[in-house]
């Protein structure tokens, strides 16, 4: 994005780039009826109700570039705008956004790979995570294992849940061999 674009705010940015930057000065995030997330943007006639948050870069920047969305009257998903840095918002608003993110994302950190089998193009994992033992399956495709930092991997299971191995080289040797025999790219 060029300097001219980054200095624009509100409606002008929406017109020139197709997205709106949400800032604490222009956006109020609050809890409404039934504990749903609501959002009021300065200049908009009504508050957005039943809002949810989506991470644009869930692995590399989990607290930045967060899209706030809602469902309009014709049952279509619409974007309200993008929060560049969640830390810019008041702590109460941060907690509300993080609470909706927890509902959207399931992410565990793998500490051990106990076993992997392959059947019908699916990998069946038995792993130890920071929250205890876990089993999941993922399609055996390159797009389901993404790089995480320099030496880690993010595995996306068949339900798009994320399993992170922060450093493949730090796995015990037998676990690492089992993992690399299937995820070698």
N, C-alpha and C positions, 0 to 999 in steps of 0.2 A: 504494500500500500504506500502511495507517495505521501509527501508531507502535506500537500494540499488536502488530501482526503482525511488524514489523521487529525487535522485541526477542525474539521467540520463536526457539527453535532446535530442531534435530533433528526428532523425531517429532511434537511439538506443531505445528510449522510445516507439516509434511506433512499432518496431519489438517485444519488450518484452511484451507490454501490449495491443497493438491494438489501442492505441490512441496517438495523438500528442498534447503536451502542447504548446499553443500559448502564447508567451511572447512579450512584447514591443521590446525586443532585436532581435527577430527572425521574427516578424510579422508587416507588415505595413497595416493598414486599411485606405481606402480612398474612396471618392465618385467619381464615374466614370460617363460615359455617361448616360443620362436619369435619373440622380440622383440615380443610383443603387449603392449598396455597393460592393466594390471590396476589394480583399485581396491579398497581396503578401507575401509569406513565403520564408525566406532565404533558398536557396538551391533548390527551385522548379523552373523549367524552365519558366513557365508563371504565370501570375496573374490569380486569380480566379475572375470571373465576375458574377454579379447577385447573390451575396452572401446574405444569410439571417441568422438570429440568432435564436437559440432555447434554452430556459432555461431548464437545467436538473433538477433543484429543484426550480420550479417557485414560490412556496409559502414560503419556509423557507430560500432560498438564491437567491433572484431575481437578484443580481448583482455579483453572483459567479457561476462558472461552467456553462459557456455559450458555447454551441456548435455552431461553424460556419459551414454552409453547402452550397452546390451548386448543380446544376443539371448538370451531365456530358453529353457528346455528344450522349450517348445512352438513354438519358432522365431518368437516374436513379439518385436518391438523394444520394449524397456522403458527408461525413464529412471531413472537412479540419483539424479540431482540436478543442481543448477545451481551452477556456480562464478561468483560475482558479479564477482570481480576476480582474474584469473589471476596478477597481480603479487604477490598476497598469499602465494602458494605458494612453496616453496623453488625455486631455479633449476633443479635437476634435474627436478622435477615439471613445471615450466613447459615445459622443453625436450621432455619426453615428450608433453605435451598438444599443443604446437605441431607436433610431428612427425606426430601423427595428423590434425591439422587440414590440414596440407599435402596429405595424401592425399585429403582430402574436397573441397578447393576448388582450382580452377584460376582464377587471377586475374592478368590482365596490365594494364599501364597503356599506353594508346594515346597516342602522341606525334604521329602523322600519320594522316590519312585519305587513302589513295591513290586509292581508288575505291569506289563503292557502286553496285550494280545491283539491280533488283527484278524477280523472276520468281516467279510462282505464289504470291504472298503472302509470299515470303521475301526478305529483304535479304541480299545477298552482299557482304561487306566485304573489302577489301584494305587492310591497315593496317600501319603501322610501330609497334612497341611498344618498350618499354625492353629487351626481349630479342631484338629483330630483327623482320623482316617476318613477317606472319601473315595468314591468311585464315580467315574463319569466316562462318557464316550464322545468321540469327536470324529468327524470325517477325516480320512487320511489324505489330506490335500495340503498343499503348500500355503494356501491362503488362511488356513486355520492355526498356523503357528507363526507369530510375528516376532520380530526382534524386540527386546526390552533392554534398552541401554546397550552397552558394548558386548556383554556376555550372557544376557538373560533372554528368556523367551516368554511370550504370552500365548497360552493355548486357549482357543475358543471352542467350547464344546458344542454339541449339536443344538443346544438351546441358547447359544451366544453368551453363556456365562464365561467369565475370565478366570484362568488359573495361571498364576505368575510364578516363574522360576527366576529369581533375581540374578542368579549367577549359575549357569549350568556346570561350570568347572568346580563349583563348591559342593556339588552333590557327591555322596560316597561313590567310589569307583564303579561298583557293580550297578548302582542306580544310573550313573552317567552313561555307562555302556548300554544299558537297556534303553534309555531314552534316546541316545544318539543312533541306535540301530534303526529307529523309526523316524525320528525328527533330525535329519542330517543336513538340512539346508540352513 
